[in-house]
C-alpha cells in the first residue's frame, strides 16, 4: 500500500483530502499497482494535538 498524507493546521481533514485530489498527488503512483490510501489530518493549535482525520 501507498499512503498519501496531507496535514492541515486549524482546518479540516476533509479539506486535506480534497487537496490530495485537487492537486493530483496520487498521479505519481497510478502505474505502481499498489493500493493508494489517502489520509487527511487536522492539527489544532489551540488543543495542541491532532483533532480530526479521514481515510479514503
PDB file with SEQRES, HELIX, SHEET and CRYST1 records, atoms N, CA, C and O in Angstrom:
SEQRES   1 A   56  UNK UNK UNK UNK UNK UNK UNK UNK UNK UNK UNK UNK UNK          
SEQRES   2 A   56  UNK UNK UNK UNK UNK UNK UNK UNK UNK UNK UNK UNK UNK          
SEQRES   3 A   56  UNK UNK UNK UNK UNK UNK UNK UNK UNK UNK UNK UNK UNK          
SEQRES   4 A   56  UNK UNK UNK UNK UNK UNK UNK UNK UNK UNK UNK UNK UNK          
SEQRES   5 A   56  UNK UNK UNK UNK                                              
HELIX    1 AA1 UNK A   13  UNK A   22  1                                  10    
HELIX    2 AA2 UNK A   25  UNK A   29  5                                   5    
SHEET    1 AA1 3 UNK A   2  UNK A   9  0                                        
SHEET    2 AA1 3 UNK A  36  UNK A  44  1                                        
SHEET    3 AA1 3 UNK A  49  UNK A  55 -1                                        
CRYST1    1.000    1.000    1.000  90.00  90.00  90.00 P 1           1          
ATOM      1  N   UNK A   1       0.825  -1.187   0.000  1.00  0.00           N  
ATOM      2  CA  UNK A   1       0.000   0.000   0.000  1.00  0.00           C  
ATOM      3  C   UNK A   1       0.869   1.250   0.000  1.00  0.00           C  
ATOM      4  O   UNK A   1       1.979   1.265   0.532  1.00  0.00           O  
ATOM      5  N   UNK A   2       0.336   2.280  -0.605  1.00  0.00           N  
ATOM      6  CA  UNK A   2       0.979   3.585  -0.613  1.00  0.00           C  
ATOM      7  C   UNK A   2       0.066   4.531   0.155  1.00  0.00           C  
ATOM      8  O   UNK A   2      -1.123   4.643  -0.144  1.00  0.00           O  
ATOM      9  N   UNK A   3       0.629   5.205   1.140  1.00  0.00           N  
ATOM     10  CA  UNK A   3      -0.134   6.157   1.947  1.00  0.00           C  
ATOM     11  C   UNK A   3       0.263   7.568   1.548  1.00  0.00           C  
ATOM     12  O   UNK A   3       1.447   7.894   1.473  1.00  0.00           O  
ATOM     13  N   UNK A   4      -0.733   8.397   1.294  1.00  0.00           N  
ATOM     14  CA  UNK A   4      -0.505   9.810   0.994  1.00  0.00           C  
ATOM     15  C   UNK A   4      -1.164  10.608   2.108  1.00  0.00           C  
ATOM     16  O   UNK A   4      -2.376  10.527   2.306  1.00  0.00           O  
ATOM     17  N   UNK A   5      -0.362  11.380   2.833  1.00  0.00           N  
ATOM     18  CA  UNK A   5      -0.848  12.169   3.956  1.00  0.00           C  
ATOM     19  C   UNK A   5      -0.872  13.648   3.589  1.00  0.00           C  
ATOM     20  O   UNK A   5       0.024  14.148   2.908  1.00  0.00           O  
ATOM     21  N   UNK A   6      -1.892  14.325   4.042  1.00  0.00           N  
ATOM     22  CA  UNK A   6      -1.955  15.783   3.955  1.00  0.00           C  
ATOM     23  C   UNK A   6      -2.405  16.286   5.321  1.00  0.00           C  
ATOM     24  O   UNK A   6      -3.409  15.828   5.866  1.00  0.00           O  
ATOM     25  N   UNK A   7      -1.655  17.225   5.858  1.00  0.00           N  
ATOM     26  CA  UNK A   7      -1.944  17.787   7.175  1.00  0.00           C  
ATOM     27  C   UNK A   7      -2.417  19.227   7.030  1.00  0.00           C  
ATOM     28  O   UNK A   7      -1.888  19.984   6.217  1.00  0.00           O  
ATOM     29  N   UNK A   8      -3.399  19.592   7.811  1.00  0.00           N  
ATOM     30  CA  UNK A   8      -3.865  20.974   7.893  1.00  0.00           C  
ATOM     31  C   UNK A   8      -3.708  21.437   9.334  1.00  0.00           C  
ATOM     32  O   UNK A   8      -3.791  20.638  10.267  1.00  0.00           O  
ATOM     33  N   UNK A   9      -3.485  22.720   9.503  1.00  0.00           N  
ATOM     34  CA  UNK A   9      -3.456  23.294  10.846  1.00  0.00           C  
ATOM     35  C   UNK A   9      -4.671  24.198  10.979  1.00  0.00           C  
ATOM     36  O   UNK A   9      -4.847  25.141  10.208  1.00  0.00           O  
ATOM     37  N   UNK A  10      -5.500  23.901  11.959  1.00  0.00           N  
ATOM     38  CA  UNK A  10      -6.719  24.665  12.229  1.00  0.00           C  
ATOM     39  C   UNK A  10      -7.642  24.709  11.013  1.00  0.00           C  
ATOM     40  O   UNK A  10      -8.298  25.718  10.755  1.00  0.00           O  
ATOM     41  N   UNK A  11      -7.683  23.620  10.282  1.00  0.00           N  
ATOM     42  CA  UNK A  11      -8.565  23.490   9.122  1.00  0.00           C  
ATOM     43  C   UNK A  11      -9.483  22.312   9.333  1.00  0.00           C  
ATOM     44  O   UNK A  11     -10.108  22.179  10.385  1.00  0.00           O  
ATOM     45  N   UNK A  12      -9.565  21.456   8.329  1.00  0.00           N  
ATOM     46  CA  UNK A  12     -10.374  20.246   8.463  1.00  0.00           C  
ATOM     47  C   UNK A  12      -9.724  19.097   7.705  1.00  0.00           C  
ATOM     48  O   UNK A  12      -8.994  19.303   6.735  1.00  0.00           O  
ATOM     49  N   UNK A  13      -9.997  17.907   8.159  1.00  0.00           N  
ATOM     50  CA  UNK A  13      -9.476  16.711   7.491  1.00  0.00           C  
ATOM     51  C   UNK A  13     -10.089  16.569   6.101  1.00  0.00           C  
ATOM     52  O   UNK A  13      -9.439  16.088   5.173  1.00  0.00           O  
ATOM     53  N   UNK A  14     -11.330  16.987   5.967  1.00  0.00           N  
ATOM     54  CA  UNK A  14     -11.998  16.924   4.670  1.00  0.00           C  
ATOM     55  C   UNK A  14     -11.279  17.824   3.656  1.00  0.00           C  
ATOM     56  O   UNK A  14     -11.084  17.435   2.504  1.00  0.00           O  
ATOM     57  N   UNK A  15     -10.892  19.018   4.089  1.00  0.00           N  
ATOM     58  CA  UNK A  15     -10.134  19.922   3.205  1.00  0.00           C  
ATOM     59  C   UNK A  15      -8.805  19.307   2.790  1.00  0.00           C  
ATOM     60  O   UNK A  15      -8.364  19.479   1.654  1.00  0.00           O  
ATOM     61  N   UNK A  16      -8.175  18.596   3.700  1.00  0.00           N  
ATOM     62  CA  UNK A  16      -6.906  17.938   3.395  1.00  0.00           C  
ATOM     63  C   UNK A  16      -7.099  16.872   2.320  1.00  0.00           C  
ATOM     64  O   UNK A  16      -6.300  16.781   1.388  1.00  0.00           O  
ATOM     65  N   UNK A  17      -8.151  16.067   2.441  1.00  0.00           N  
ATOM     66  CA  UNK A  17      -8.427  15.044   1.423  1.00  0.00           C  
ATOM     67  C   UNK A  17      -8.751  15.688   0.076  1.00  0.00           C  
ATOM     68  O   UNK A  17      -8.321  15.201  -0.969  1.00  0.00           O  
ATOM     69  N   UNK A  18      -9.504  16.773   0.105  1.00  0.00           N  
ATOM     70  CA  UNK A  18      -9.834  17.463  -1.142  1.00  0.00           C  
ATOM     71  C   UNK A  18      -8.580  18.010  -1.814  1.00  0.00           C  
ATOM     72  O   UNK A  18      -8.495  18.019  -3.042  1.00  0.00           O  
ATOM     73  N   UNK A  19      -7.609  18.464  -1.033  1.00  0.00           N  
ATOM     74  CA  UNK A  19      -6.358  18.956  -1.613  1.00  0.00           C  
ATOM     75  C   UNK A  19      -5.579  17.829  -2.269  1.00  0.00           C  
ATOM     76  O   UNK A  19      -4.987  18.031  -3.329  1.00  0.00           O  
ATOM     77  N   UNK A  20      -5.567  16.658  -1.670  1.00  0.00           N  
ATOM     78  CA  UNK A  20      -4.897  15.498  -2.271  1.00  0.00           C  
ATOM     79  C   UNK A  20      -5.466  15.237  -3.659  1.00  0.00           C  
ATOM     80  O   UNK A  20      -4.719  15.012  -4.611  1.00  0.00           O  
ATOM     81  N   UNK A  21      -6.792  15.268  -3.769  1.00  0.00           N  
ATOM     82  CA  UNK A  21      -7.440  15.012  -5.059  1.00  0.00           C  
ATOM     83  C   UNK A  21      -7.259  16.180  -6.028  1.00  0.00           C  
ATOM     84  O   UNK A  21      -6.969  15.972  -7.206  1.00  0.00           O  
ATOM     85  N   UNK A  22      -7.430  17.402  -5.535  1.00  0.00           N  
ATOM     86  CA  UNK A  22      -7.363  18.588  -6.387  1.00  0.00           C  
ATOM     87  C   UNK A  22      -5.973  18.750  -7.019  1.00  0.00           C  
ATOM     88  O   UNK A  22      -5.856  19.152  -8.176  1.00  0.00           O  
ATOM     89  N   UNK A  23      -4.945  18.441  -6.265  1.00  0.00           N  
ATOM     90  CA  UNK A  23      -3.574  18.611  -6.773  1.00  0.00           C  
ATOM     91  C   UNK A  23      -2.990  17.332  -7.368  1.00  0.00           C  
ATOM     92  O   UNK A  23      -1.810  17.291  -7.719  1.00  0.00           O  
ATOM     93  N   UNK A  24      -3.808  16.295  -7.482  1.00  0.00           N  
ATOM     94  CA  UNK A  24      -3.418  15.029  -8.119  1.00  0.00           C  
ATOM     95  C   UNK A  24      -2.160  14.405  -7.520  1.00  0.00           C  
ATOM     96  O   UNK A  24      -1.313  13.893  -8.251  1.00  0.00           O  
ATOM     97  N   UNK A  25      -2.036  14.445  -6.205  1.00  0.00           N  
ATOM     98  CA  UNK A  25      -0.867  13.821  -5.561  1.00  0.00           C  
ATOM     99  C   UNK A  25      -0.714  12.332  -5.932  1.00  0.00           C  
ATOM    100  O   UNK A  25       0.418  11.874  -6.091  1.00  0.00           O  
ATOM    101  N   UNK A  26      -1.802  11.564  -6.076  1.00  0.00           N  
ATOM    102  CA  UNK A  26      -1.642  10.134  -6.386  1.00  0.00           C  
ATOM    103  C   UNK A  26      -1.165   9.829  -7.806  1.00  0.00           C  
ATOM    104  O   UNK A  26      -0.801   8.690  -8.097  1.00  0.00           O  
ATOM    105  N   UNK A  27      -1.160  10.815  -8.684  1.00  0.00           N  
ATOM    106  CA  UNK A  27      -0.835  10.552 -10.086  1.00  0.00           C  
ATOM    107  C   UNK A  27       0.560   9.935 -10.258  1.00  0.00           C  
ATOM    108  O   UNK A  27       0.786   9.160 -11.187  1.00  0.00           O  
ATOM    109  N   UNK A  28       1.468  10.272  -9.385  1.00  0.00           N  
ATOM    110  CA  UNK A  28       2.830   9.731  -9.484  1.00  0.00           C  
ATOM    111  C   UNK A  28       2.867   8.223  -9.226  1.00  0.00           C  
ATOM    112  O   UNK A  28       3.829   7.549  -9.595  1.00  0.00           O  
ATOM    113  N   UNK A  29       1.834   7.708  -8.602  1.00  0.00           N  
ATOM    114  CA  UNK A  29       1.815   6.292  -8.221  1.00  0.00           C  
ATOM    115  C   UNK A  29       0.767   5.485  -8.983  1.00  0.00           C  
ATOM    116  O   UNK A  29       0.578   4.305  -8.687  1.00  0.00           O  
ATOM    117  N   UNK A  30       0.095   6.074  -9.937  1.00  0.00           N  
ATOM    118  CA  UNK A  30      -1.022   5.404 -10.582  1.00  0.00           C  
ATOM    119  C   UNK A  30      -0.627   4.121 -11.318  1.00  0.00           C  
ATOM    120  O   UNK A  30      -1.457   3.221 -11.444  1.00  0.00           O  
ATOM    121  N   UNK A  31       0.580   4.011 -11.795  1.00  0.00           N  
ATOM    122  CA  UNK A  31       1.022   2.809 -12.512  1.00  0.00           C  
ATOM    123  C   UNK A  31       1.773   1.835 -11.622  1.00  0.00           C  
ATOM    124  O   UNK A  31       2.303   0.835 -12.105  1.00  0.00           O  
ATOM    125  N   UNK A  32       1.823   2.115 -10.340  1.00  0.00           N  
ATOM    126  CA  UNK A  32       2.572   1.293  -9.398  1.00  0.00           C  
ATOM    127  C   UNK A  32       1.904  -0.052  -9.135  1.00  0.00           C  
ATOM    128  O   UNK A  32       2.585  -1.056  -8.926  1.00  0.00           O  
ATOM    129  N   UNK A  33       0.578  -0.074  -9.145  1.00  0.00           N  
ATOM    130  CA  UNK A  33      -0.144  -1.319  -8.914  1.00  0.00           C  
ATOM    131  C   UNK A  33      -0.560  -1.543  -7.474  1.00  0.00           C  
ATOM    132  O   UNK A  33      -1.428  -2.373  -7.202  1.00  0.00           O  
ATOM    133  N   UNK A  34       0.042  -0.822  -6.555  1.00  0.00           N  
ATOM    134  CA  UNK A  34      -0.348  -0.962  -5.154  1.00  0.00           C  
ATOM    135  C   UNK A  34      -1.552  -0.076  -4.849  1.00  0.00           C  
ATOM    136  O   UNK A  34      -1.784   0.930  -5.519  1.00  0.00           O  
ATOM    137  N   UNK A  35      -2.307  -0.463  -3.836  1.00  0.00           N  
ATOM    138  CA  UNK A  35      -3.465   0.319  -3.411  1.00  0.00           C  
ATOM    139  C   UNK A  35      -2.989   1.640  -2.812  1.00  0.00           C  
ATOM    140  O   UNK A  35      -2.015   1.670  -2.059  1.00  0.00           O  
ATOM    141  N   UNK A  36      -3.681   2.734  -3.149  1.00  0.00           N  
ATOM    142  CA  UNK A  36      -3.357   4.059  -2.627  1.00  0.00           C  
ATOM    143  C   UNK A  36      -4.360   4.408  -1.539  1.00  0.00           C  
ATOM    144  O   UNK A  36      -5.571   4.343  -1.751  1.00  0.00           O  
ATOM    145  N   UNK A  37      -3.850   4.775  -0.388  1.00  0.00           N  
ATOM    146  CA  UNK A  37      -4.683   5.184   0.743  1.00  0.00           C  
ATOM    147  C   UNK A  37      -4.404   6.653   1.015  1.00  0.00           C  
ATOM    148  O   UNK A  37      -3.259   7.049   1.235  1.00  0.00           O  
ATOM    149  N   UNK A  38      -5.464   7.459   0.997  1.00  0.00           N  
ATOM    150  CA  UNK A  38      -5.341   8.892   1.241  1.00  0.00           C  
ATOM    151  C   UNK A  38      -5.754   9.187   2.677  1.00  0.00           C  
ATOM    152  O   UNK A  38      -6.792   8.719   3.144  1.00  0.00           O  
ATOM    153  N   UNK A  39      -4.929   9.971   3.374  1.00  0.00           N  
ATOM    154  CA  UNK A  39      -5.199  10.291   4.771  1.00  0.00           C  
ATOM    155  C   UNK A  39      -5.138  11.804   4.945  1.00  0.00           C  
ATOM    156  O   UNK A  39      -4.107  12.427   4.693  1.00  0.00           O  
ATOM    157  N   UNK A  40      -6.245  12.381   5.376  1.00  0.00           N  
ATOM    158  CA  UNK A  40      -6.299  13.798   5.680  1.00  0.00           C  
ATOM    159  C   UNK A  40      -6.341  13.985   7.184  1.00  0.00           C  
ATOM    160  O   UNK A  40      -7.103  13.311   7.877  1.00  0.00           O  
ATOM    161  N   UNK A  41      -5.523  14.900   7.693  1.00  0.00           N  
ATOM    162  CA  UNK A  41      -5.456  15.103   9.140  1.00  0.00           C  
ATOM    163  C   UNK A  41      -5.480  16.596   9.455  1.00  0.00           C  
ATOM    164  O   UNK A  41      -4.996  17.421   8.681  1.00  0.00           O  
ATOM    165  N   UNK A  42      -6.057  16.918  10.613  1.00  0.00           N  
ATOM    166  CA  UNK A  42      -6.075  18.299  11.081  1.00  0.00           C  
ATOM    167  C   UNK A  42      -5.422  18.380  12.447  1.00  0.00           C  
ATOM    168  O   UNK A  42      -5.693  17.573  13.337  1.00  0.00           O  
ATOM    169  N   UNK A  43      -4.554  19.373  12.594  1.00  0.00           N  
ATOM    170  CA  UNK A  43      -3.889  19.647  13.863  1.00  0.00           C  
ATOM    171  C   UNK A  43      -4.466  20.941  14.426  1.00  0.00           C  
ATOM    172  O   UNK A  43      -4.490  21.963  13.740  1.00  0.00           O  
ATOM    173  N   UNK A  44      -4.927  20.900  15.661  1.00  0.00           N  
ATOM    174  CA  UNK A  44      -5.461  22.079  16.318  1.00  0.00           C  
ATOM    175  C   UNK A  44      -4.362  22.756  17.125  1.00  0.00           C  
ATOM    176  O   UNK A  44      -3.784  22.156  18.031  1.00  0.00           O  
ATOM    177  N   UNK A  45      -4.081  24.010  16.789  1.00  0.00           N  
ATOM    178  CA  UNK A  45      -3.055  24.726  17.550  1.00  0.00           C  
ATOM    179  C   UNK A  45      -3.553  25.068  18.949  1.00  0.00           C  
ATOM    180  O   UNK A  45      -2.752  25.177  19.878  1.00  0.00           O  
ATOM    181  N   UNK A  46      -4.855  25.239  19.112  1.00  0.00           N  
ATOM    182  CA  UNK A  46      -5.411  25.538  20.437  1.00  0.00           C  
ATOM    183  C   UNK A  46      -5.325  24.322  21.358  1.00  0.00           C  
ATOM    184  O   UNK A  46      -4.980  24.445  22.533  1.00  0.00           O  
ATOM    185  N   UNK A  47      -5.645  23.138  20.809  1.00  0.00           N  
ATOM    186  CA  UNK A  47      -5.613  21.901  21.600  1.00  0.00           C  
ATOM    187  C   UNK A  47      -4.240  21.253  21.618  1.00  0.00           C  
ATOM    188  O   UNK A  47      -3.959  20.386  22.446  1.00  0.00           O  
ATOM    189  N   UNK A  48      -3.381  21.686  20.686  1.00  0.00           N  
ATOM    190  CA  UNK A  48      -2.032  21.130  20.538  1.00  0.00           C  
ATOM    191  C   UNK A  48      -2.026  19.617  20.308  1.00  0.00           C  
ATOM    192  O   UNK A  48      -1.256  18.876  20.918  1.00  0.00           O  
ATOM    193  N   UNK A  49      -2.908  19.189  19.412  1.00  0.00           N  
ATOM    194  CA  UNK A  49      -2.978  17.764  19.077  1.00  0.00           C  
ATOM    195  C   UNK A  49      -3.759  17.559  17.777  1.00  0.00           C  
ATOM    196  O   UNK A  49      -4.425  18.469  17.282  1.00  0.00           O  
ATOM    197  N   UNK A  50      -3.660  16.363  17.247  1.00  0.00           N  
ATOM    198  CA  UNK A  50      -4.477  16.010  16.091  1.00  0.00           C  
ATOM    199  C   UNK A  50      -5.915  15.879  16.574  1.00  0.00           C  
ATOM    200  O   UNK A  50      -6.195  15.167  17.538  1.00  0.00           O  
ATOM    201  N   UNK A  51      -6.808  16.564  15.903  1.00  0.00           N  
ATOM    202  CA  UNK A  51      -8.195  16.571  16.349  1.00  0.00           C  
ATOM    203  C   UNK A  51      -9.139  15.880  15.381  1.00  0.00           C  
ATOM    204  O   UNK A  51     -10.280  15.585  15.736  1.00  0.00           O  
ATOM    205  N   UNK A  52      -8.682  15.619  14.164  1.00  0.00           N  
ATOM    206  CA  UNK A  52      -9.567  15.044  13.157  1.00  0.00           C  
ATOM    207  C   UNK A  52      -8.740  14.340  12.098  1.00  0.00           C  
ATOM    208  O   UNK A  52      -7.652  14.795  11.744  1.00  0.00           O  
ATOM    209  N   UNK A  53      -9.255  13.230  11.593  1.00  0.00           N  
ATOM    210  CA  UNK A  53      -8.617  12.555  10.465  1.00  0.00           C  
ATOM    211  C   UNK A  53      -9.655  11.795   9.680  1.00  0.00           C  
ATOM    212  O   UNK A  53     -10.667  11.354  10.225  1.00  0.00           O  
ATOM    213  N   UNK A  54      -9.401  11.646   8.401  1.00  0.00           N  
ATOM    214  CA  UNK A  54     -10.259  10.910   7.481  1.00  0.00           C  
ATOM    215  C   UNK A  54      -9.357  10.044   6.614  1.00  0.00           C  
ATOM    216  O   UNK A  54      -8.259  10.447   6.229  1.00  0.00           O  
ATOM    217  N   UNK A  55      -9.841   8.859   6.318  1.00  0.00           N  
ATOM    218  CA  UNK A  55      -9.104   7.933   5.463  1.00  0.00           C  
ATOM    219  C   UNK A  55      -9.996   7.565   4.292  1.00  0.00           C  
ATOM    220  O   UNK A  55     -11.175   7.255   4.462  1.00  0.00           O  
ATOM    221  N   UNK A  56      -9.417   7.604   3.107  1.00  0.00           N  
ATOM    222  CA  UNK A  56     -10.160   7.240   1.902  1.00  0.00           C  
ATOM    223  C   UNK A  56      -9.287   6.367   1.045  1.00  0.00           C  
ATOM    224  O   UNK A  56      -9.708   5.937  -0.029  1.00  0.00           O  
TER     225      UNK A  56                                                      
END                                                                             
